[in-house]
């Protein structure tokens, strides 16, 4: 049976629009079903908004540190003054920045590129053949891609519905004139950790409550503890392994029962993750399986129905854009051509944009030991030894590499300034299976944070020699021989 499209994308997210723009570059005929043109901003700006608030916090921190470097304003004694935050002005700046970002994925621009944009709620129909019904139209395609995004997952906490809580998605609409004096953030999402630090730097008393044994539970424990130590040093109260049992409104204050502690708050922000936005798609009618964490797919990103693919936030897990873009690349190749490509998250980098940043690619130390036993080598180099770190007064940092004895890099965990800009270098090396020998031959700019990689590679070369006495003895014998041959 002939079809109208090569691919129909069920959208409602920024990654759906990215997929549509990418698909038409292959000269495929593509339809994008958009349930609500304004929904994208509500679903996809939460991380962007967290980053923008984080940037405001960095600005405040730089102002505080200026006095330590001898930089002062005439007539102002920084030690006797305090910073204040005009929240409406900050919101305006963030919204303007978000609008500029949104222009690059606007529906008129996609239509001009050749995407057939269909406005309306879409749902699958299995009979007489697989189609998507949207806005009175039946869209027939060879393949379908679900990229509807997600919405905040609201935990089952007694009394939560009776308090005016915010989520990461709704924070941008907070009607504050000034920042809340006491702020409680519930959840372990990276954006929530970033916000905790940002609001603390802007003047709020912040408590971060996590029902896990460590901050950022998916990250390497050593790196996560370093970030937690930095947050606590800045006055943030971090409660790990603590469940929120109840919330209650008393007068103008909100009370949170966290474990055996009752905490007072002026505002509550939930950073408890997301759930897929798929209830209206009639997935049950076409046999696609899903649960509260995401749609079930194989490594080719196919659902149970081989013609239906899924990518992005509907799969669950971290919501980093680069992970979703990797999934789009795999899903499009398989949906438009042959399903031969598989996802490989091991070489996709991501970062938690705290200060210092935590950037990561590949396996954690615990994961590597489970997979490879004690044969792995763990390389560590502190940032305090770097000239760039001393110049910028950013000495809290660590480069941690997990490698095989052959030099193959299994994982990298970087804690330090601007590590999100640097982690891509290691990801590229891993994608091309470059060993630590290649890294050791890399000449880096000095002073720069990238020098840490050269130091780590030199450490690996030394450890390799120590682990293999044969080569160490060969080197000693070689130089003994050379010296004995030297002319007087």
Secondary structure, 3 states (H helix, E strand, C coil): CCCCEEEEEECCCHHHHHHHHHHHCCCCCEEEEECCCCHHHHHHHHHHHHHHHHHHHHHHHHHHHHHHHCCCCCCCCHHHCCCCCCHHHHHHHHHHHHHHHHHCCCHHHHHHCCCEEEECCEEEECCCCCEEEECCEEECEEEEEECCCEEECCCCCECHHHCCCEECCCHHHCCCCCCCCEEEEECCCHHHHHHHHHHHHCCCEEEEECCCCCCCCCCCHHHHHHHHHHHHHCCCEEECCCCEEEEEEECCEEEEEECCEEEEECEEEECCCEEECCHHHCCHHHCCCEECCEECCCCCCECCCCCEEECHHHHCCCCCHHHHHHHHHHHHHHHHCCCCCCCCHHHCCEEECCCCEEEEEECCHHHHHHHHHHHCEEEEEEHHHCHHHHHCCCCCCEEEEEECCCCEEEEEEEEECCHHHHHHHHHHHHHCCCEHHHHHCCCCCCCCCCHHHHHHHHHHHHHHHHHCHHHHHHHHHHHHHHHHHCCC
